[in-house]
Amino acid sequence: MLEKPHYPSDAVDTSYVDDVCMVQTSRTIARANTLLEDQTEQHLLRGVHLGLTFSPAKTELPYCLPATSKNKNISLSSHPPLRIMNTTILPKRHIKYLGVHIDEFLTFLHHAAMAAARGSQVLGSFKFLRHRSRGIPAQVAHHLALTAIFSAMFWASPAWWTGYPSTTNTLKTTYNAVARWITGLPLNTRITNLITLAHLPPMEAYLDYLSLRFAICLHFLPACHATGPPRHHPDTRPDLPGLHHLYNLSKHLVMRKLEDRTTHLPICGVQPATSPNPDKITTPRWLHEQWLHALPEHTIIIYTDGSQLDDGGTGCGWAIFRKNPGLLQLSEGYCHLGKRAAVFDAELHAVQEATSALLATVPPHADVYICIDNKAAIDTLSFNKSNHEYARRALANIEQLRLFGWRIRTVWCPSHCDIPGNDRADALAKQGASGHTPCQYATTTKTWLQAQARSQLLRRWKAELPLSTLLFKFPDHLRDVEWEETRAVWRVFSNRSPSDPHPNQPDDPCPCGKSMNSSHHLLRDCTLLATHRARLLASTVGDIQASEFIINPNNLPPLRRFLKETGLGHTKHLCFDQTPTTDDNESDDSDSPEPDFGVFEP
């Protein structure tokens, strides 16, 4: 640790060099210490002219020993001492570096335990937001889980996550506790139902997704970057994290020529013009034609579009017109970008090709409007913060056109609204997508890779939790529902309502006498609720015997009414085909939490 002294000495320390890492490998600990002492002292001497000094109190030393080493179980005090600037540094079993706890065998078990504890700590700070049946809705709890709890738990997960059970089991306890907090379901709820109703992805799939996204980002770093792209190391143990693990995650996706995001050009963006169309609904064609009519003569209008077929083939198309006084077509074209590009990439490449074609034309220099039906592409051309290759090439062409006297702006144009220019560009883009010979600029793009990583997550999510809604955002049909009502629906779905028997007690017979008492029986078959059920079935779709019936978005409003009228999911004392009572005892029973029996059902 290096730190800079301040004058006066009690001044607030706001500038220091933190987390300087020195690594040394050798056959023996004594030899490693000697080399590390020399290396560290040379490093410290170079900081003297900056006023940086060594801080022993903030310095930590671990010995990373092989799993087969004979010294792995001996006391740390028996190792040879390490002395830096006449100060002895005591070794530790694990250290904290950039928020990650590194242990001596690189198992990251200690970090997993600390990450789970951190998640539990953040979760505990939010529990005051709920009390019995009152509190924040499930939508807010879901948002807090993704943005606050999991961001703390899974900090720097690509550096330590490998998917081995030793780290998975520790984290899963907290992950399931968060899902239980979102849903309000008891401990004995099936884990698959719990994660499904909390609208969370499977934890292992989610962590693999985060690691894969990080691996994709590493592939697009400059060659001089300290981390560099993931690499294959056949001699490294597969259970260890690192670049080799990220390589194994991404090798099936990252192939062929990659998009160039390392070249930087000092180019200004394109200022978007105000679109004549506020949306795609309000007379889009008429408003666009009125806008065209108001443009001065000799104005150039370029329509671009991108398209992708079901087999993954991606293409782009463009059509260039000049107002004279109607629209006179100057040129058109299309490109095939192969099967490793996204529609967003095709939209930007269409602008690149269209502006290249415009550079070869000889009409009088005038205003140019590039009509694009993708707002994300317009934003990228305005400010290419991610250094997208196709956007960078398009902006380079636009900069040349500006030097020749052209004035260029982008404008949003609604798609599939019978606007002739946009329809022509769309037809050309589909023709390009169905091509077989990729153009010279075809690459494997970062946008496509990230989309594939998300698709891979969604496939695993669907395979492990078939009834889940495959979205990170909370479902729209549950957004304005009180937590008490969503909890009642989820209790019935999971067969864990107050009407269900406790795990360690025998089942009670239903008052109808035809079956044992359970939420599913009361909802589907109990004859004492036949009148309420008839009204429910008249307003719902699907088979009431199916699990999908309860979580069908179209069935939620009538199901909420049914549960409120009967008390099912809310209280143990139900209203059988009569007006529900609201006495104090029933209210107290509804608000009381379920006893914690500590039973986990697989």
Residue, then its C-alpha position, 0 to 999 in steps of 0.5 A: m500500500l502506498e499513501k501520500p502524506h498531507y500537510p497538516s497531518d490531520a488533513v483529510d486524505t483524499s489522494y493516495v495510491d491504493d491496492v498496488c499488487m506485487v506478485q512473485t512466483s518461485r519454487t520455495i517461499a524463501r526465494a519468493n520472499t527475497l525476489l518480492e522484497d527486491q521488486t517491491e523496494q524498487h517499486l517504492l523508490r520510484g514513488v519517492h519523487l511523488g511523495l508516496t510512502f509505504s503503509p505497513a498497516k494497510t499491506e497484506l500478504p498471502y501465500c498461494l500454495p498448490a493444493t498438493s503442497k506439503n506446507k499447506n497445513i503448517s502454521l503461517s508463522s513457520h514460513p520465512p518472514l517478508r520484510i519491506m522497508n525494514t518492516t515485517i509483513l505477516p502472512k494471512r490465509h486470505i486477503k481482500y483485493l478490489g472487493v474480492h476475498i482471495d484465499e491461499f488455494l484460490t477456491f474463493l470459498h471465503h469470498a462466497a461466504m462473505a458475498a452471501a453475508r453481504g447479501s443477507q446484510v443488505l436484505g436485512s436493511f430492507k426488511f423494515l419496508r414490510h410488516r405482516s401483510r402490509g408494505i412495499p409491493a412485489q415489484v419494488a422488492h424485485h427491483l431492489a433485489l436486482t439493483a441493490i442486493f444482487s449487485a452487492m452479492f455478485w460483485a466481480s463475479p467473473a473473477w471468482w465464479t466457476g459454478y462449482p458446488s462449493t461456492t454455489n451452495t453458500l450463495k444459494t441460501t441467500y439467493n433463495a432468502v431474497a426470493r422468499w422476501i419478494t414473494g412472502l412465501p414460507l420456508n417450506t415452499r418448493i425452490t422451483n416455485l419460489i424462484t419462478l414466482a419471484h421472477l428471478p433467473p436460476m442463480e447459476a445461469y445468471l452468474d454464467y451470463l454475467s461471466l459470459r458478458f464480461a468475457i465478450c467485453l474482454h475480446f474487444l479490448p485493445a491489444c495493449h490492455a493489461t487484461g487482454p482477451p480470454r486465452h486457452h490454458p490447457d494446463t490450468r485446473p478447470d475449477l479455477p477462475g480466470l481468463h481460461h474459464l472465461y475462454n471456455l465460456s465464450k469459445h463457442l461464440v467468439m469465432r471468425k473476424l471480430e468487430d473492431r472497437t479499438t480504433h478511435l477517430p476524432i469524429c463529431g456525431v450527427q445531430p438528429a432532426t425533429s421527426p415529423n412523426p410523434d409515433k407510429i399511430t397518428t397518421p404516420r404516412w400523411l405526416h411524413e409526406q407533409w414533411l417531405h413537401a416542406l423540404p426545399e428542392h435538391t434535398i437528398i433523402i436517404y432511407t435505410d433499414g436492417s433485417q434479419l431472417d429466422d435462420g439468422g441471416t442479416g442484411c441491410g438496404w438503402a435507397i437515395f432520393r432527391k426532391n425535384p420537386g417530387l422524389l427522384q431516386l438516385s441509387e439503391g443497394y443492399c448488403h448481406l452481413g452473414k449470420r453473426a450480426a444483429v439488426f442494430d448493426a445492419e441499421l448502422h451499416a446501411v448508413q455507412e453504405a448509403t453515405s459511401a454511395l453519396l460520396a460517389t454522386v455528383p448532384p449539387h451539394a445540399d441538405v441530406y436527411i437520413c431517415i432511420d426507423n431505429k432510434a438506438a441507431i440514431d442515438t449511436l450516430s449522435f454519440n458513438k460512446s461504445n465505438h461501434e465499428y459500423a457507426r464509426r465508418a458511417l461517421a467517417n463518411i459523413e465527415q468527408l461529406r461535410l468537408f465537401g459542403w453537405r449538411i447532414r442530419t438524421v431523422w426518425c421514420p416509422s417502419h411498416c407504415d406505408i411510407p414508400g421510401n422506408d418500404r423500399a429500404d425494408a424490401l432491399a434489406k430483406q433481399g440482403a438478408s437472404g443473400h449468400t455472399p457476405c460483404q467485405y465489412a461482415t464481422t462478428t459484432k459485439t451486439w450480436l454476441q451479447a444478444q447470443a449470451r442473453s438468448q443462452l440465458l433465456r434458454r437455460w431459464k426456460a429449461e430449468l423453470p418452465l413456468s417463468t416469465l423470461l424477463f428481468k423486469f417485473p411483469d406488467h400485469l403485477r405492477d399495480v397489485e398490492w403485495e397482500e394480493t400477489r402473496a395470496v395468489w402465489r400462496v395458492f399456486s404453491n399450495r402454501s396458504p393458511s388453509d394448507p396443513h402445516p408440514n409436520q402435522p397430518d392433513d385435515p379433511c376439507p369441510c366438503g368431505k370429498s378430499m383433504n384440505s389444500s389450496h388446490h382442492l379449494l380452488r378447483d374442486c371444493t363443492l362449498l365454493a361452487t358458486h364463487r368458482a362458477r363466477l371465476l370460470a366465466s371470466t377466465v381462460g384455460d383449464i383451472q386444473a392446470s398450474e398455468f391457470i393461476i399465473n396466466p396474466n389474463n386470469l389475474p383480475p377475476l382470480r384476485r376477486f375470487l380470493k378476496e371474496t372467499g378468503l383463500g390465500h388470505t386467511k384460514h377461515l374461508c367464506f363458503d358461498q356466502t358474503p365474506t365476513t370482516d370480523d376482527n378475528e379473521s383480520d388478525d388471522s390474515d395478518s399473522p405470519e406463518p410459523d417457521f417449521g424449518v422444513f425445506e421441500p425439494 
